[in-house]
Amino acid sequence: MNAQENLLENFLSHIISTLDSDEIFDRMIDTLRNLLRPDGLLLMYGEKTYHVYHITRHWGDVSFEKDYCSPSDSFLAKLASRDNYIPMDQTSEDIISALTSRQRRWLSEQDVTGFYALKYHQAVIGFLFIIDHEHTPLSPAQIHHLHRLARYSSYALRNANLYQNAYRTSITDDLTSLYNRKHAFQCIENYCAENRDATLILLDIDDFRLYNELYSVKEGDNLIHRCAQLILQELSDTDMAFRFGADEFMILREGCDIDAAKEFTQRIVERITHSPYSTDMIWDITITCGISAFPTISKDAHSFLHNVEQAVYYGKLEGKGCMAVYRHGMEDRSQNPDIRAAYERVAPTIYALTAAIDAKDNYTFIHSMNVSRYAVTLAESLDMNANEIEIIRDAGMLHDIGKISIPENILKKTTHLTNKEYDIMKTHVENSTKMIRYLPDMDYVIPAVVGHHERYDGKGYPRGLAGEEIPLMARILTIADCFDAMTARRPYKQPMPVSYAVSELQNNSGTQFDPALVTQFVSLIYEGKIAV
């Protein structure tokens, strides 16, 4: 076996044992220097697209103005039908003519004697330019060896690329293109194992589950994607961003400067919260953030991660949209809060709010009590579980608290509202939602409250939902709300008979109301379980 064969065998034995494209490139250039003895080599490779090729390696006497080139489609098409090696002589004039004048001038100025098109399944994946100032053409043996080396390299590079793509996929979140949760754990472990100063930031979108319920999972995905893109715009070259949970983003930064981390986090939050969203949103996006540092605050990888999660949890207790830096002594986060217990904690606030409305319009307080009672009876008849029934009870009490913001002259008007007044009255739904969001542990009632003026035929407000797009609890509240509105006494009207209210519910079944729920509600009236 001669020296050139030995070089090729050694090259092959090395590249078949690696999936590292950088190592393959290095071996290619080293082997080509010994095989061809050129004055210079330049290797361009199109890793992500076959229409843009970047300089991957260069050696010897070679110069270039740009680190990439974009050959024309006609040039690539001609290459696909020709031999891989293109000498700079008359036999290659048709290929060279497809280049731009600037590219042809570069070939001449660099004393390029020939170039080789690396192909994989007839697709051009790269170019190797061979420079010889004496313009000595390659011998048939050298072209043969070059062809073998290029063929080995093309397959090795494609295998490496497939592996790297698979690895990249395994550590990347599909929706956002950020690193995923699994990779976050690995990176945190690596930082701490190497004892590198680091800061961990966790951003949690408040009420994301409710956002999905109100606007759909698709719109929730759109929100997550937009947030990820805005986060990426703030990252430095050393920052790493992860999608850590359904509604959580994590950022790992070098250094332990807490003040810098807070300023950085605030910039991201402002980018996201000031970004324009859909005009039919019923509240502003808020984000609760937690910050921890290693090793100044947290002493190992486990506590580093645990502490930043604790910071977010206690940030939420302070109110949505807060930023908290972990401090020693924060208690462990509680699990699975019970809705009834949450209600008992917030009940005084609910009654204070309804009392405030009562002072303004005592009908609203009594109406809320009645709606809550009717809705609970209907929910119980549907075999809803205890937690769901408590949600219905709370939603009935809270569904009109936004009326506290409605001017008294509109709230107590005894004649028909004008269009302008009606538009103002309709804002009580949005106002109710905004108020409920800041009641601790009570935001679970929002889907029911925000949907109680939707109509089954899609002609309601605030979002024009139809049919089962409207949350079940909201459909229940709608019937209870309208039934009480018809049968209750008001200063400007006498109560309507229950029989009239029943006929109205039945007449509007399938248009304003869920027909199945109307049937069930009317049955409860006839059974005496719902009484005015």
Buried (B, 14 or more C-beta within 10 A) or exposed (E): EEEBEEBBEBBBEBBEEBBEBEBBBBBBBBBBBEBBEBBBBBBBBBBEEBEEBBBBBBBEBBEBEEEEBEBEEEBBEBBEEBEBBBBBEEEBEEBBEBBEEEBEEBBEEBBBBBBBBBBBEEBBBBBBBBBBEEEEEBEEEBBEBBBBBBBBBBEBBBBBBEBBEEEEEEBBBEEBBBBBBEBBBEBBBEBBEEEEBBBBBBBBBBBBBBBBBBBEEEBBEBBBEBBBBBBBEBBEEEBBBBBBBEBBBBBBBBEBBBEEBBEBBEEBBEBBBEEEBEEEBBBEBBBBBBBBBBBEBBEBBEBBBBBBBBBBBBBBEEEBBBBBBBEEEBEEEEEEEEBBEBBEBBEEBBEEBBEEBBEBBEBBBBBBBBBBBBBBBBBBBBEBEEEBBBBBBBBBBBBBBBBBBBEEEBBBBEEEEEEEBEEBBBBBBBBBBBBBBEBBBBBBBBBBBBBBBBBBBBEBBBBEBBEEBBBBBBBBBBBBBBBBBBBBEEEEEEBBEBEEBBEBBBEBBBEBBBBEBBEBBBEBBEEEBBEB
